[in-house]
Amino acid sequence: MPQITARPAAAEAEQSPPDITTMRATVRRLLAADAEPPTPDELSTLAPLLRGHINALVLIVETEARHLPKDDIPRACAMACVGEARMRLRLGDGDTETVRAAVAVRLARSVNALADHYENLRP
């Protein structure tokens, strides 16, 4: 009987690039100069969405940065951003609307910075 080996689906399927346009639109909802404060319902949607964006970008940015020489400044900056983004993922959601909004803003800043690194590190 022939031996069957399973290959991970991720190895077979090429990973689609992140939707940076959508990510930046989400970020603008919180960081634009003329942005209105989000409602509690919006915050309950935005925070998990931003966390998902960070999770999607962290691995890609880290992988791209690791291809650069160890003493490369863009690599160091990207890796610092990845570390800070991971730290922000550990932030709780907050007990008050003010804290939830502050956490969402921090998450949005990380998404924005990771998107910048993603665009700058891509060939």
Backbone bond lengths (Angstrom), bond angles and torsions (degrees), N, CA, C in turn:
res aa  C-N    CA-C-N  psi(-1)  N-CA   C-N-CA  omega(-1)  CA-C   N-CA-C  phi
1 M - - - 1.452 - - 1.525 108.02 -
2 P 1.353 118.98 131.45 1.458 120.94 -179.57 1.528 110.41 -68.66
3 Q 1.317 113.56 144.99 1.466 119.29 179.21 1.527 109.29 -83.12
4 I 1.309 115.92 132.32 1.467 121.55 179.68 1.519 107.82 -107.02
5 T 1.312 114.63 126.82 1.464 118.99 176.61 1.519 108.39 -113.64
6 A 1.292 114.43 132.90 1.456 119.31 179.84 1.516 109.55 -86.92
7 R 1.320 115.15 136.22 1.457 120.43 174.73 1.511 108.51 -106.27
8 P 1.324 117.24 140.51 1.455 119.03 178.24 1.523 110.73 -60.83
9 A 1.307 115.58 139.47 1.462 120.52 179.88 1.519 111.36 -59.56
10 A 1.327 116.89 -34.81 1.461 120.82 -178.96 1.522 111.23 -63.61
11 A 1.325 116.65 -33.35 1.454 119.59 179.83 1.523 111.30 -72.29
12 E 1.316 116.23 -30.85 1.454 119.89 -179.10 1.516 112.35 -80.86
13 A 1.295 115.67 -41.65 1.461 119.80 -176.80 1.524 109.27 -90.53
14 E 1.306 114.90 131.24 1.458 119.35 176.88 1.525 108.42 -72.15
15 Q 1.314 115.96 132.78 1.460 120.15 -178.29 1.522 109.03 -70.77
16 S 1.318 115.70 129.87 1.456 119.12 178.91 1.525 108.68 -76.10
17 P 1.325 116.68 148.50 1.459 119.54 -178.89 1.531 110.75 -68.76
18 P 1.321 116.46 152.40 1.464 118.88 178.89 1.525 110.49 -66.83
19 D 1.309 115.95 151.50 1.469 121.76 179.26 1.529 108.39 -85.46
20 I 1.313 115.89 83.15 1.464 122.27 -176.44 1.531 110.76 -61.93
21 T 1.319 117.90 -35.42 1.470 121.19 -179.75 1.531 110.25 -61.19
22 T 1.315 116.95 -45.81 1.463 121.03 178.81 1.523 110.73 -66.44
23 M 1.322 116.14 -41.52 1.465 119.80 179.25 1.529 110.76 -60.77
24 R 1.309 116.08 -44.18 1.473 119.40 -179.85 1.536 111.44 -67.11
25 A 1.316 117.57 -33.87 1.468 120.35 176.72 1.530 110.38 -64.55
26 T 1.323 116.22 -40.35 1.465 120.61 177.56 1.521 110.44 -63.47
27 V 1.323 116.48 -43.47 1.463 122.26 179.65 1.532 110.73 -62.13
28 R 1.336 116.19 -43.00 1.474 120.18 -179.33 1.521 111.84 -59.29
29 R 1.329 116.32 -30.21 1.465 119.89 179.01 1.522 111.58 -58.11
30 L 1.337 116.33 -27.74 1.461 120.58 -179.24 1.525 113.60 -107.26
31 L 1.322 118.08 -31.18 1.462 120.59 -170.23 1.522 115.44 -104.43
32 A 1.318 118.08 -11.04 1.467 119.54 -179.69 1.524 109.72 -63.27
33 A 1.324 115.50 145.12 1.473 120.89 -177.95 1.527 111.68 -57.53
34 D 1.313 117.51 -33.54 1.466 120.92 -177.37 1.538 112.70 -100.71
35 A 1.324 117.15 15.45 1.470 120.81 -178.08 1.525 111.00 -69.44
36 E 1.312 115.53 133.72 1.457 121.71 173.35 1.523 108.74 -77.48
37 P 1.323 117.72 147.53 1.471 118.66 176.29 1.533 109.88 -58.64
38 P 1.314 116.67 136.08 1.469 119.09 -178.92 1.526 111.79 -68.82
39 T 1.317 115.21 148.93 1.458 120.76 175.86 1.529 108.56 -75.22
40 P 1.329 117.89 162.79 1.472 119.44 176.67 1.535 112.72 -56.27
41 D 1.332 116.83 -37.66 1.469 119.51 178.11 1.528 111.15 -65.68
42 E 1.331 116.77 -40.65 1.460 120.22 177.86 1.525 110.84 -63.93
43 L 1.320 116.65 -41.35 1.469 120.51 179.04 1.516 111.11 -60.89
44 S 1.320 117.06 -39.31 1.466 119.63 -178.97 1.528 111.07 -68.26
45 T 1.322 117.70 -20.46 1.460 122.08 176.20 1.524 111.77 -93.05
46 L 1.339 116.21 -41.47 1.461 120.77 -175.15 1.534 113.35 -66.64
47 A 1.315 117.87 -45.01 1.464 120.32 -175.80 1.536 112.16 -58.54
48 P 1.327 119.52 -50.46 1.479 118.33 178.42 1.536 112.26 -64.55
49 L 1.327 116.49 -34.70 1.465 120.08 177.91 1.524 110.64 -63.53
50 L 1.331 116.42 -44.86 1.465 120.86 178.46 1.527 111.03 -64.31
51 R 1.320 117.13 -40.12 1.470 120.17 177.14 1.534 110.38 -61.18
52 G 1.316 116.50 -39.52 1.466 120.55 176.47 1.516 112.11 -63.98
53 H 1.334 116.35 -41.08 1.466 120.28 177.33 1.530 110.38 -61.90
54 I 1.332 116.41 -43.41 1.465 120.23 179.32 1.524 110.07 -61.94
55 N 1.324 116.97 -46.93 1.470 120.12 179.57 1.521 111.35 -59.10
56 A 1.320 117.07 -37.61 1.463 120.65 179.93 1.527 111.52 -68.98
57 L 1.320 116.77 -38.11 1.462 120.54 -174.80 1.527 114.18 -84.89
58 V 1.305 117.95 -32.62 1.465 121.34 -173.96 1.527 111.35 -56.06
59 L 1.303 117.50 -50.39 1.466 120.31 -176.94 1.528 111.94 -66.14
60 I 1.320 116.42 -38.75 1.463 119.99 -179.64 1.522 110.50 -66.84
61 V 1.333 116.87 -48.25 1.464 120.88 -178.97 1.526 110.02 -63.50
62 E 1.316 116.66 -43.06 1.457 120.13 179.77 1.530 110.74 -62.05
63 T 1.306 117.34 -44.02 1.463 121.58 179.25 1.520 111.12 -61.99
64 E 1.321 116.93 -46.51 1.465 120.56 179.16 1.526 111.26 -63.56
65 A 1.323 117.36 -41.51 1.460 121.18 -178.87 1.522 111.10 -64.85
66 R 1.322 117.22 -36.51 1.469 120.70 -178.53 1.532 112.52 -67.41
67 H 1.329 117.11 -16.21 1.462 120.01 176.45 1.526 111.74 -78.35
68 L 1.315 117.69 -13.51 1.464 121.70 179.97 1.531 109.87 -84.95
69 P 1.325 116.84 158.30 1.474 118.85 176.48 1.527 111.25 -58.80
70 K 1.326 115.71 149.24 1.469 120.59 -175.97 1.518 113.29 -60.71
71 D 1.323 118.17 -28.95 1.460 120.61 -178.61 1.528 112.94 -95.07
72 D 1.317 117.05 12.60 1.463 122.50 -178.62 1.528 110.72 -77.66
73 I 1.319 117.46 130.55 1.467 121.42 -177.74 1.531 111.84 -65.33
74 P 1.342 120.09 -44.97 1.470 118.36 176.45 1.524 113.42 -58.26
75 R 1.337 116.78 -34.49 1.468 119.96 176.53 1.523 110.02 -63.19
76 A 1.334 116.82 -47.71 1.467 120.64 -178.79 1.523 110.96 -61.15
77 C 1.318 116.63 -42.08 1.472 120.15 179.76 1.522 111.40 -64.88
78 A 1.326 116.20 -44.00 1.465 120.20 179.87 1.523 111.09 -64.17
79 M 1.328 116.72 -41.94 1.467 119.97 -179.92 1.527 111.22 -67.24
80 A 1.326 117.53 -36.13 1.469 120.44 175.52 1.521 110.16 -64.06
81 C 1.322 116.67 -40.53 1.465 121.19 178.69 1.524 110.61 -64.36
82 V 1.317 117.09 -41.43 1.464 121.87 177.95 1.529 109.74 -61.03
83 G 1.328 116.23 -44.75 1.466 120.14 179.02 1.514 112.22 -62.06
84 E 1.319 116.27 -43.18 1.470 119.65 179.22 1.527 110.95 -66.89
85 A 1.317 117.04 -39.18 1.469 120.28 178.54 1.526 110.50 -62.78
86 R 1.313 117.08 -42.35 1.467 120.05 177.71 1.524 111.04 -63.45
87 M 1.318 116.63 -38.07 1.465 120.45 177.19 1.535 109.71 -62.38
88 R 1.329 115.96 -42.53 1.469 119.33 -179.43 1.518 112.06 -67.90
89 L 1.312 117.74 -28.10 1.465 119.68 175.53 1.518 111.51 -63.80
90 R 1.327 116.66 -24.97 1.463 120.58 179.72 1.521 113.06 -82.60
91 L 1.337 117.26 -7.52 1.465 119.88 177.42 1.523 109.41 -65.24
92 G 1.296 116.00 140.10 1.463 119.87 174.28 1.518 109.86 -71.40
93 D 1.310 116.04 171.90 1.457 119.70 -179.53 1.524 112.22 -76.91
94 G 1.314 117.66 -23.94 1.459 120.66 -179.84 1.518 111.89 100.93
95 D 1.331 115.02 153.11 1.463 120.97 -177.76 1.517 113.30 -95.51
96 T 1.336 116.34 -19.04 1.459 119.97 -178.40 1.520 109.37 -123.80
97 E 1.309 115.93 163.59 1.459 120.39 178.99 1.529 111.03 -61.71
98 T 1.312 117.21 -37.02 1.462 121.21 179.57 1.524 111.16 -63.85
99 V 1.316 116.72 -44.28 1.469 120.49 179.37 1.522 110.22 -68.67
100 R 1.328 117.63 -41.03 1.472 120.45 177.82 1.523 110.72 -60.25
101 A 1.332 116.91 -39.99 1.469 120.55 178.26 1.528 110.60 -66.26
102 A 1.327 116.86 -41.45 1.472 120.37 179.41 1.529 111.07 -63.93
103 V 1.318 117.14 -40.61 1.468 121.04 177.87 1.528 109.42 -64.29
104 A 1.320 117.57 -43.91 1.467 121.09 -179.78 1.528 110.72 -61.77
105 V 1.321 117.33 -39.69 1.466 120.53 178.33 1.531 110.17 -63.80
106 R 1.309 117.08 -42.96 1.475 120.22 178.21 1.532 110.88 -62.90
107 L 1.316 116.31 -41.98 1.460 119.79 176.87 1.530 110.69 -62.38
108 A 1.324 116.34 -41.85 1.468 120.83 179.69 1.525 110.81 -62.68
109 R 1.318 117.09 -39.77 1.472 120.13 177.86 1.524 110.90 -62.77
110 S 1.325 116.39 -39.21 1.464 119.52 177.99 1.525 111.18 -66.58
111 V 1.319 117.56 -41.88 1.468 120.47 177.39 1.524 109.71 -59.44
112 N 1.322 116.30 -45.86 1.457 121.06 -178.77 1.528 110.87 -61.19
113 A 1.322 117.05 -45.99 1.464 120.82 -179.39 1.524 111.17 -65.87
114 L 1.324 117.52 -42.40 1.464 120.59 178.06 1.530 111.20 -63.68
115 A 1.321 116.76 -38.71 1.470 120.41 177.41 1.530 110.16 -63.34
116 D 1.333 116.67 -40.42 1.474 119.88 176.17 1.526 110.47 -59.89
117 H 1.330 116.65 -47.81 1.463 120.04 179.88 1.525 110.91 -64.00
118 Y 1.309 117.51 -39.77 1.457 121.14 178.22 1.532 109.45 -57.61
119 E 1.311 116.69 -48.23 1.463 120.61 -178.76 1.526 111.80 -67.31
120 N 1.309 117.89 -35.96 1.466 121.16 -178.31 1.527 113.36 -77.22
121 L 1.321 117.56 -28.10 1.460 120.97 -176.86 1.524 113.26 -89.78
122 R 1.306 117.15 -16.67 1.467 120.16 -178.80 1.520 109.72 -71.41
123 P 1.339 117.51 140.60 1.474 120.26 179.74 1.522 112.27 -68.19
